[in-house]
Amino acid sequence: MKTLIGIDIGGTAIKADLYNEKGDSLNVFKEVSTQIDHNKGTNNILGQICDLITDYCKNYEIKGVGISSAGVINSETGEVVYAGYTIPGYIGTDFKKTIREKFALPVSVENDVNSAALGESWLGTAKGMKNVVMITVGTGIGAGVIINDQIVNGHRFTAGEIGYLRVAGHDWQKLASTTALVEMYEKKSGKTKQDGRLFFTAVKNGDPLALETLDIFIDYLTEGLLSISYLLNPDGIVLGGGIFSEPDFLLASIQKSLFEKVQDERFLPKHILAASLGNAAGRIGAIRHFLNQHSL
């Protein structure tokens, strides 16, 4: 058995675990808060990654490191080529160079949503599908696109930045993210300090304003999904994010909306599914990406 480190880097937390080459967790999970200083415009993410690797290497013979990270990642060089304001000072971080020099270990690095897509298509809800689009709906909207079992990165590694698709004259994520859903409900209801959990409690309780808001949200969401379906016609679209933790009601409404809008059913994917790997998807996908790039 080969032991690999899978790491998922987010703006709030860095999560790591050990895996074998089949993607099975060895249940040595570690989590640390991401060290970011917004006042100074700096972070200590690379240092934290090195500390995690050092800890694992004390007790295990590590054969490689797979990293999933927020931001636009050059998956060939392992560098962060673009990052938003949530992780200041991140652009230019070179994971491969540092880890190779410090630990003499092979490394792969991929964007977090791309990694989640790889994880879901390898061991998750889209297992066995060659053409998959995974869409994460949260603060914004992002996507990982897999065609013929390969991640589509684009010539500047920005493929999948679908939150910027134009829908009804706006960025799609301004209309169909969880953030947009909650803000719309607050505006309609006059309530404050709402979140996705509270909103769906209102839906389950039959709140007419919550139901009205949900209908509008699904209409906006399926406008973007329809464009993706026409363009790529994937085997499956996988939807992830906290609002899909109880997916049955949402998926049924989404499918109904798509069927009402589409020119013909043949343009739709075979499957519209909720993600199944949860927070582990990025780490598992990072391991899959590592195995795609390196022979053990």
GINORRA-V892534 format. One record per residue. N is the residue number from 1. RES is the residue in one small letter. D_CENTER is the distance of its C-alpha to the mean C-alpha in whole Angstrom. Layout:
BEGIN
n=N res=RES d_center=D_CENTER
n=N res=RES d_center=D_CENTER
END
This chain:
BEGIN
n=1 res=m d_center=28
n=2 res=k d_center=26
n=3 res=t d_center=24
n=4 res=l d_center=21
n=5 res=i d_center=19
n=6 res=g d_center=15
n=7 res=i d_center=13
n=8 res=d d_center=10
n=9 res=i d_center=11
n=10 res=g d_center=10
n=11 res=g d_center=13
n=12 res=t d_center=14
n=13 res=a d_center=14
n=14 res=i d_center=14
n=15 res=k d_center=14
n=16 res=a d_center=16
n=17 res=d d_center=17
n=18 res=l d_center=20
n=19 res=y d_center=19
n=20 res=n d_center=22
n=21 res=e d_center=22
n=22 res=k d_center=21
n=23 res=g d_center=18
n=24 res=d d_center=20
n=25 res=s d_center=19
n=26 res=l d_center=22
n=27 res=n d_center=22
n=28 res=v d_center=22
n=29 res=f d_center=19
n=30 res=k d_center=19
n=31 res=e d_center=18
n=32 res=v d_center=19
n=33 res=s d_center=19
n=34 res=t d_center=17
n=35 res=q d_center=21
n=36 res=i d_center=21
n=37 res=d d_center=24
n=38 res=h d_center=23
n=39 res=n d_center=27
n=40 res=k d_center=28
n=41 res=g d_center=25
n=42 res=t d_center=24
n=43 res=n d_center=21
n=44 res=n d_center=22
n=45 res=i d_center=19
n=46 res=l d_center=20
n=47 res=g d_center=23
n=48 res=q d_center=21
n=49 res=i d_center=20
n=50 res=c d_center=23
n=51 res=d d_center=24
n=52 res=l d_center=22
n=53 res=i d_center=23
n=54 res=t d_center=27
n=55 res=d d_center=26
n=56 res=y d_center=25
n=57 res=c d_center=28
n=58 res=k d_center=30
n=59 res=n d_center=30
n=60 res=y d_center=28
n=61 res=e d_center=29
n=62 res=i d_center=26
n=63 res=k d_center=25
n=64 res=g d_center=22
n=65 res=v d_center=19
n=66 res=g d_center=15
n=67 res=i d_center=13
n=68 res=s d_center=9
n=69 res=s d_center=9
n=70 res=a d_center=9
n=71 res=g d_center=11
n=72 res=v d_center=12
n=73 res=i d_center=13
n=74 res=n d_center=16
n=75 res=s d_center=16
n=76 res=e d_center=19
n=77 res=t d_center=21
n=78 res=g d_center=18
n=79 res=e d_center=18
n=80 res=v d_center=16
n=81 res=v d_center=18
n=82 res=y d_center=16
n=83 res=a d_center=15
n=84 res=g d_center=16
n=85 res=y d_center=18
n=86 res=t d_center=16
n=87 res=i d_center=16
n=88 res=p d_center=20
n=89 res=g d_center=21
n=90 res=y d_center=18
n=91 res=i d_center=19
n=92 res=g d_center=21
n=93 res=t d_center=20
n=94 res=d d_center=21
n=95 res=f d_center=20
n=96 res=k d_center=21
n=97 res=k d_center=25
n=98 res=t d_center=25
n=99 res=i d_center=24
n=100 res=r d_center=26
n=101 res=e d_center=29
n=102 res=k d_center=29
n=103 res=f d_center=28
n=104 res=a d_center=29
n=105 res=l d_center=26
n=106 res=p d_center=23
n=107 res=v d_center=20
n=108 res=s d_center=17
n=109 res=v d_center=14
n=110 res=e d_center=11
n=111 res=n d_center=8
n=112 res=d d_center=5
n=113 res=v d_center=3
n=114 res=n d_center=7
n=115 res=s d_center=7
n=116 res=a d_center=5
n=117 res=a d_center=7
n=118 res=l d_center=10
n=119 res=g d_center=10
n=120 res=e d_center=10
n=121 res=s d_center=13
n=122 res=w d_center=15
n=123 res=l d_center=15
n=124 res=g d_center=13
n=125 res=t d_center=14
n=126 res=a d_center=14
n=127 res=k d_center=16
n=128 res=g d_center=19
n=129 res=m d_center=18
n=130 res=k d_center=18
n=131 res=n d_center=17
n=132 res=v d_center=13
n=133 res=v d_center=11
n=134 res=m d_center=8
n=135 res=i d_center=7
n=136 res=t d_center=5
n=137 res=v d_center=9
n=138 res=g d_center=9
n=139 res=t d_center=11
n=140 res=g d_center=11
n=141 res=i d_center=9
n=142 res=g d_center=7
n=143 res=a d_center=7
n=144 res=g d_center=7
n=145 res=v d_center=11
n=146 res=i d_center=13
n=147 res=i d_center=17
n=148 res=n d_center=19
n=149 res=d d_center=17
n=150 res=q d_center=16
n=151 res=i d_center=13
n=152 res=v d_center=14
n=153 res=n d_center=14
n=154 res=g d_center=17
n=155 res=h d_center=20
n=156 res=r d_center=19
n=157 res=f d_center=15
n=158 res=t d_center=14
n=159 res=a d_center=13
n=160 res=g d_center=10
n=161 res=e d_center=11
n=162 res=i d_center=12
n=163 res=g d_center=12
n=164 res=y d_center=16
n=165 res=l d_center=17
n=166 res=r d_center=20
n=167 res=v d_center=21
n=168 res=a d_center=25
n=169 res=g d_center=25
n=170 res=h d_center=22
n=171 res=d d_center=18
n=172 res=w d_center=16
n=173 res=q d_center=14
n=174 res=k d_center=18
n=175 res=l d_center=19
n=176 res=a d_center=16
n=177 res=s d_center=13
n=178 res=t d_center=14
n=179 res=t d_center=16
n=180 res=a d_center=18
n=181 res=l d_center=19
n=182 res=v d_center=20
n=183 res=e d_center=22
n=184 res=m d_center=24
n=185 res=y d_center=25
n=186 res=e d_center=26
n=187 res=k d_center=28
n=188 res=k d_center=29
n=189 res=s d_center=30
n=190 res=g d_center=31
n=191 res=k d_center=29
n=192 res=t d_center=28
n=193 res=k d_center=25
n=194 res=q d_center=23
n=195 res=d d_center=20
n=196 res=g d_center=18
n=197 res=r d_center=20
n=198 res=l d_center=23
n=199 res=f d_center=22
n=200 res=f d_center=22
n=201 res=t d_center=25
n=202 res=a d_center=27
n=203 res=v d_center=26
n=204 res=k d_center=27
n=205 res=n d_center=30
n=206 res=g d_center=31
n=207 res=d d_center=31
n=208 res=p d_center=31
n=209 res=l d_center=30
n=210 res=a d_center=26
n=211 res=l d_center=27
n=212 res=e d_center=28
n=213 res=t d_center=25
n=214 res=l d_center=23
n=215 res=d d_center=24
n=216 res=i d_center=24
n=217 res=f d_center=20
n=218 res=i d_center=20
n=219 res=d d_center=22
n=220 res=y d_center=20
n=221 res=l d_center=17
n=222 res=t d_center=19
n=223 res=e d_center=20
n=224 res=g d_center=17
n=225 res=l d_center=16
n=226 res=l d_center=20
n=227 res=s d_center=20
n=228 res=i d_center=17
n=229 res=s d_center=19
n=230 res=y d_center=22
n=231 res=l d_center=21
n=232 res=l d_center=19
n=233 res=n d_center=20
n=234 res=p d_center=18
n=235 res=d d_center=19
n=236 res=g d_center=16
n=237 res=i d_center=13
n=238 res=v d_center=11
n=239 res=l d_center=10
n=240 res=g d_center=7
n=241 res=g d_center=8
n=242 res=g d_center=11
n=243 res=i d_center=14
n=244 res=f d_center=13
n=245 res=s d_center=14
n=246 res=e d_center=18
n=247 res=p d_center=17
n=248 res=d d_center=20
n=249 res=f d_center=22
n=250 res=l d_center=19
n=251 res=l d_center=18
n=252 res=a d_center=22
n=253 res=s d_center=22
n=254 res=i d_center=20
n=255 res=q d_center=22
n=256 res=k d_center=25
n=257 res=s d_center=24
n=258 res=l d_center=23
n=259 res=f d_center=26
n=260 res=e d_center=28
n=261 res=k d_center=27
n=262 res=v d_center=26
n=263 res=q d_center=29
n=264 res=d d_center=29
n=265 res=e d_center=27
n=266 res=r d_center=27
n=267 res=f d_center=25
n=268 res=l d_center=22
n=269 res=p d_center=20
n=270 res=k d_center=21
n=271 res=h d_center=19
n=272 res=i d_center=16
n=273 res=l d_center=15
n=274 res=a d_center=13
n=275 res=a d_center=10
n=276 res=s d_center=12
n=277 res=l d_center=11
n=278 res=g d_center=10
n=279 res=n d_center=9
n=280 res=a d_center=10
n=281 res=a d_center=8
n=282 res=g d_center=7
n=283 res=r d_center=11
n=284 res=i d_center=12
n=285 res=g d_center=10
n=286 res=a d_center=11
n=287 res=i d_center=15
n=288 res=r d_center=15
n=289 res=h d_center=14
n=290 res=f d_center=17
n=291 res=l d_center=19
n=292 res=n d_center=19
n=293 res=q d_center=20
n=294 res=h d_center=23
n=295 res=s d_center=26
n=296 res=l d_center=26
END
